[in-house]
Amino acid sequence: MAQSIEEIKAGLEAPTHIVVDGVQVDLTADEIEATLNTWADNELAKQLDKEANGYKTARANEYPSIPDQLDMQYWDGVNGTTTWADHIAKVKSDNPKPV
């Protein structure tokens, strides 16, 4: 489950300065807060995307290569088995879409 903005911000190290044209410029309190808010918003978006779409990466990592899948399908047709369909169904059940 994604963290709250406050939890994310608590784990960030606040910037104190930026470098502009090679010169270090100290940030004001408002600029520091704005930067932390931006970073936290980006991290929250990343976490929410992973929750919504992480199953796609997990499935892709577990699927056999395309040549291996084609070989499975060929031998399923020759032997009358369901090796390929069973394997794909297991990957999908092990990595379900979020509801």
CYANA upper distance limits for C-alpha pairs under 8 A (distance plus 0.5 A):
  1 MET  CA     51 GLU  CA      7.72
  2 ALA  CA     44 LEU  CA      7.23
  2 ALA  CA     47 GLN  CA      6.05
  2 ALA  CA     48 LEU  CA      6.61
  2 ALA  CA     51 GLU  CA      8.16
  3 GLN  CA      7 GLU  CA      6.46
  3 GLN  CA      8 ILE  CA      6.83
  3 GLN  CA     44 LEU  CA      7.47
  3 GLN  CA     47 GLN  CA      8.33
  4 SER  CA      8 ILE  CA      6.80
  4 SER  CA     44 LEU  CA      8.02
  5 ILE  CA      9 LYS  CA      6.56
  5 ILE  CA     40 ALA  CA      6.40
  5 ILE  CA     41 ASP  CA      7.48
  5 ILE  CA     44 LEU  CA      7.40
  6 GLU  CA     10 ALA  CA      6.60
  7 GLU  CA     11 GLY  CA      7.12
  8 ILE  CA     12 LEU  CA      7.19
  8 ILE  CA     40 ALA  CA      6.21
  8 ILE  CA     43 GLU  CA      7.91
  8 ILE  CA     44 LEU  CA      8.13
  9 LYS  CA     36 LEU  CA      6.94
  9 LYS  CA     37 ASN  CA      7.85
  9 LYS  CA     39 TRP  CA      8.48
  9 LYS  CA     40 ALA  CA      6.21
 12 LEU  CA     36 LEU  CA      7.92
 14 ALA  CA     32 ILE  CA      7.07
 14 ALA  CA     36 LEU  CA      7.12
 15 PRO  CA     27 LEU  CA      8.22
 15 PRO  CA     32 ILE  CA      6.71
 15 PRO  CA     35 THR  CA      8.26
 16 THR  CA     26 ASP  CA      6.45
 16 THR  CA     27 LEU  CA      6.12
 16 THR  CA     32 ILE  CA      7.45
 17 HIS  CA     24 GLN  CA      6.91
 17 HIS  CA     25 VAL  CA      5.85
 17 HIS  CA     26 ASP  CA      4.66
 17 HIS  CA     27 LEU  CA      5.46
 18 ILE  CA     24 GLN  CA      6.26
 18 ILE  CA     25 VAL  CA      5.90
 18 ILE  CA     26 ASP  CA      7.07
 18 ILE  CA     27 LEU  CA      7.55
 19 VAL  CA     23 VAL  CA      5.76
 19 VAL  CA     24 GLN  CA      4.89
 19 VAL  CA     25 VAL  CA      6.42
 20 VAL  CA     24 GLN  CA      6.89
 20 VAL  CA     25 VAL  CA      7.38
 27 LEU  CA     31 GLU  CA      6.21
 27 LEU  CA     32 ILE  CA      6.60
 28 THR  CA     32 ILE  CA      6.70
 29 ALA  CA     33 GLU  CA      6.66
 30 ASP  CA     34 ALA  CA      6.55
 31 GLU  CA     35 THR  CA      6.57
 32 ILE  CA     36 LEU  CA      6.69
 33 GLU  CA     37 ASN  CA      6.58
 34 ALA  CA     38 THR  CA      6.70
 35 THR  CA     39 TRP  CA      6.69
 36 LEU  CA     40 ALA  CA      6.49
 37 ASN  CA     41 ASP  CA      6.50
 38 THR  CA     42 ASN  CA      6.68
 39 TRP  CA     43 GLU  CA      6.69
 40 ALA  CA     44 LEU  CA      6.56
 41 ASP  CA     45 ALA  CA      6.67
 42 ASN  CA     46 LYS  CA      6.72
 43 GLU  CA     47 GLN  CA      6.70
 44 LEU  CA     48 LEU  CA      6.61
 45 ALA  CA     49 ASP  CA      6.56
 46 LYS  CA     50 LYS  CA      6.69
 47 GLN  CA     51 GLU  CA      6.76
 48 LEU  CA     52 ALA  CA      6.68
 49 ASP  CA     53 ASN  CA      6.25
 49 ASP  CA     54 GLY  CA      7.83
 50 LYS  CA     54 GLY  CA      5.04
 51 GLU  CA     55 TYR  CA      8.45
 51 GLU  CA     98 PRO  CA      8.12
 52 ALA  CA     97 LYS  CA      8.38
 52 ALA  CA     98 PRO  CA      6.91
 53 ASN  CA     57 THR  CA      8.00
 53 ASN  CA     97 LYS  CA      8.43
 54 GLY  CA     58 ALA  CA      6.90
 55 TYR  CA     59 ARG  CA      6.47
 55 TYR  CA     95 ASN  CA      6.00
 55 TYR  CA     96 PRO  CA      7.03
 55 TYR  CA     97 LYS  CA      6.71
 55 TYR  CA     98 PRO  CA      8.44
 56 LYS  CA     60 ALA  CA      6.60
 57 THR  CA     61 ASN  CA      6.68
 58 ALA  CA     62 GLU  CA      6.99
 58 ALA  CA     95 ASN  CA      7.12
 59 ARG  CA     63 TYR  CA      6.62
 59 ARG  CA     91 VAL  CA      6.63
 59 ARG  CA     92 LYS  CA      7.28
 59 ARG  CA     95 ASN  CA      6.73
 62 GLU  CA     91 VAL  CA      7.02
 63 TYR  CA     88 ILE  CA      7.59
 63 TYR  CA     91 VAL  CA      7.41
 64 PRO  CA     68 ASP  CA      6.42
 64 PRO  CA     69 GLN  CA      6.56
 65 SER  CA     69 GLN  CA      6.69
 66 ILE  CA     70 LEU  CA      6.60
 67 PRO  CA     71 ASP  CA      6.66
 68 ASP  CA     72 MET  CA      6.66
 69 GLN  CA     73 GLN  CA      6.69
 69 GLN  CA     84 TRP  CA      7.07
 70 LEU  CA     74 TYR  CA      6.65
 71 ASP  CA     75 TRP  CA      6.73
 72 MET  CA     76 ASP  CA      6.47
 72 MET  CA     83 THR  CA      7.01
 72 MET  CA     84 TRP  CA      5.84
 73 GLN  CA     77 GLY  CA      6.72
 73 GLN  CA     83 THR  CA      8.22
 73 GLN  CA     84 TRP  CA      6.35
 74 TYR  CA     78 VAL  CA      6.81
 75 TRP  CA     79 ASN  CA      6.27
 75 TRP  CA     80 GLY  CA      8.28
 75 TRP  CA     81 THR  CA      8.08
 76 ASP  CA     80 GLY  CA      5.70
 76 ASP  CA     81 THR  CA      5.00
 76 ASP  CA     82 THR  CA      6.14
 76 ASP  CA     83 THR  CA      6.84
 76 ASP  CA     84 TRP  CA      7.63
 77 GLY  CA     81 THR  CA      7.45
 82 THR  CA     86 ASP  CA      6.43
 83 THR  CA     87 HIS  CA      6.59
 84 TRP  CA     88 ILE  CA      6.72
 85 ALA  CA     89 ALA  CA      6.54
 86 ASP  CA     90 LYS  CA      6.67
 87 HIS  CA     91 VAL  CA      6.84
 88 ILE  CA     92 LYS  CA      6.75
 89 ALA  CA     93 SER  CA      6.58
 90 LYS  CA     94 ASP  CA      6.45
 91 VAL  CA     95 ASN  CA      6.66
 92 LYS  CA     96 PRO  CA      6.21
